């Protein structure tokens, strides 16, 4: 896999490959995970899948729509409207490439990204939206993300600070979080329970995410 940022423009012109764009966030992830957790996961997944596809990976779009995490120190957010416009303009500027694969690491970005993809599709641009989530996993800074970070960047995980937060399923708390933010249901910022997280589990989940997204890209490529 080649990093687009390290190439010259003639190198990029010669490649004419798929372009993977990791989309993350800078937002609180409980007292034990770094603020760039989503971006780190998206970059790692995008890099692995791009390598398998013989594609290029762009530098990450590291800021997202994180308004639900307002009130926690360190959280920075573009908001939905700005994120949507940024992605539309980014995809419009990437016409040289064979297509753009957005690898989203933050659930809060999903609405803006779906709208951006719809607009780009109406302009006949090739863009695929993929997500780094685990079906059935906890929502935020719980066992899944903690295990993934223990696999990808264990030196940044503060297990001595890890603690459970709001453990009800996302479907039970979604409306309250949307209306009042994460702090209203989980003052420590955790939606789940990181206890029991481990790097082996993180490696397994990372492989599953990469395999799923690779399959989605292959299916998308076959159908276009």
Secondary structure as GFF3:
##gff-version 3
##sequence-region A 1 224
A	DSSP	beta_strand	2	3	.	.	.	ID=ss1
A	DSSP	three_ten_helix	4	6	.	.	.	ID=ss2
A	DSSP	alpha_helix	9	15	.	.	.	ID=ss3
A	DSSP	beta_strand	18	23	.	.	.	ID=ss4
A	DSSP	alpha_helix	37	53	.	.	.	ID=ss5
A	DSSP	beta_strand	56	61	.	.	.	ID=ss6
A	DSSP	three_ten_helix	67	69	.	.	.	ID=ss7
A	DSSP	alpha_helix	80	92	.	.	.	ID=ss8
A	DSSP	beta_strand	99	104	.	.	.	ID=ss9
A	DSSP	three_ten_helix	107	109	.	.	.	ID=ss10
A	DSSP	alpha_helix	110	122	.	.	.	ID=ss11
A	DSSP	beta_strand	127	131	.	.	.	ID=ss12
A	DSSP	alpha_helix	143	152	.	.	.	ID=ss13
A	DSSP	three_ten_helix	154	156	.	.	.	ID=ss14
A	DSSP	three_ten_helix	159	161	.	.	.	ID=ss15
A	DSSP	alpha_helix	170	180	.	.	.	ID=ss16
A	DSSP	three_ten_helix	182	184	.	.	.	ID=ss17
A	DSSP	alpha_helix	199	222	.	.	.	ID=ss18
###
